[in-house]
Amino acid sequence: MMEESLPPDSVGAWGMSASTSLEAYRALRADQSRWLPIALDIARSHGLDVGAPQVFVTGTNLVVGLGERLILKIFPPLLHAQFVSERGSLTQLAARLSLPIPQVVAEGMRDGWPYLVITRLAGTLGSEVWPSLPEQQKERLLRQIGETIAAVQRAPLGPLAAIEPRWDEFMRAQMQGCRARHQRLGLAPKFLGGLDDLLRDAARLVPMDAPPVLLTGEYIPENFLLACHDGQWSLAGLFDFGDVRAGWRDYDLLGPGAFMAAGRPGRVRSLLEGFGYAKLDYALKRRLMALMLLHHASDLNSHICIEGWQDKAKDLVELQDLIWAE
């Protein structure tokens, strides 16, 4: 994996267990009295304002807003790969997108815990606005999301090309574990029954050795900022690049397809046209359905935002038509 070696002493004030155990780290994260003083000391070491810190309670890492302009993001050693991914992505995408993304202001390491100081974007979190938007504006935003995904994927990978696992290795591992994963997550037997056929199709439909592009895997409302002008909402910022990988371009359609398009033909069409697909045929639907089941965070029962979808489709073929409706 594209990682830097950690210094021998990765304990320090954070404590041994929080550096080596995910459960202990989560306990640390939940108790800001244990880590916020360290975060503020890091900020002071860079001469930054710590007068009114804002702790972000969602997400994976330790995140503190410093005034209106900056954010400090601290990564536990267990998630060092996310630091490498975030820093590398922000560097590669800098000045290459029309949509604002954070800029890296400073970086460093405190007792083996890497951190970034990045600029704070203006706007309203997408998840706060999306549910109440009229349909026309949802279609408009999905077109912009499709365009943004395509723009990100046009950026050169640079050192991100070395991120492991490589796409073909990742896909093959996902295919091998697909049935066990979805059985464990409680996918209905009528959908599990079509998995073998779908996985056979996936081996043919999902390119394994095509030139890879930058994938975030998470184009979802929680990672967008929106702004309203004259009653029209538009994308105003994109953030969170901690889970970037390199691979086949369609993979990044799954987040907005599952969480936002909700099987509405107008939304699906807007997303795909913004991305660059003029035609939604059976092969594309089949490939997207396969990738949705193979996604690193795949859980259909939690992620498909179509009311009553389990009763509206009798198998995976009908489900792909339901999700990617024309």
C-alpha positions, 0 to 999 in steps of 0.5 A: 500500500502507498504508505509511509512508515510510522515512527517507532513511538506511536503512543504518546498522549493518545495512549497505546490502546487507541493507537493499536485497537479500533475499539479503543480508538472509537472510545477515545473519539467519543470522549473529546476531553481526551483528545481535544487538548492535544488537537488544540496544542497541534493547532497552536504549534502552527500558530493557528487560532484556537479561540472557538474550536468546533468538534465535528461529531460525525465521520471517522477521524478526529476533526476540529474546525478552527475559526471560519477558515480552517479544519484540523483532521487527525488520523489514528495510526490504524487509519494511516492509509486514509491520511495518505489517500486524503493528502494525495487526492487533495494534492492531485486535484488542486487547481484541476476542478471548478468545484471547490475542494479543501486545500492543504495548509499544513501537515505533520505527525504527533506521536505517530498520528498524522494530521492535516490542516485544510481550508474550510469550504463554504456551503450547506451540507448536502444531507441537510438540504437534499430531502426537501428539494423539489424534483427538478432541483434534485435532477439538476444537482444529480447532473452536476454530480455526474459532471463532477465525477467525470471531472475528478476522473480526468485528473491524473492519478500521479502517486495515487496509481500505487494505492493497493489493492490494485483494481483487479485484485480488489474486484476478485476479492470482492467477488469471492466474498460477495455471497458470504457478505450479503448472506451475513447482511440479510439480503433476501433469498430471492436476490441471493439466488441470482448472485452466481449469474450476476457474478459470472456477468460481472467477470465479463462486464467489469473491466479489470485492466482498463486504465484506472481513474481516481475513485472516491467511492462516496459521492453521497450527500454527506460529502457535498456542500450546496449553495442557493442562488436565486432559489436554485441549489448548486454544488458548492464544494466536495470533501472527504477523500480518505477512501480513494482507490484507482479503478474502473470509472463506473464504480463512483456512480453507485453512491448517488445511484443508491442514495440519491437517484432512488429509481426515479427515471429523471434523476437516473438520466440526469446523473448518467448524462452528466457523467457522459453516458447517453444510453442506459442499456441492459449491459450498463444496468447489469454492470452497475448492479454488479458493482453495487453488490461488489462495492466495499461498503455494499449493504443493499438493505441499508443503502437503496433509498427506494421505499418498499424495493424488496417487494417491488422486485422478484430477483436481481434482474428486476432490481437492476431495472428498478434502481436504474429506471429509464 
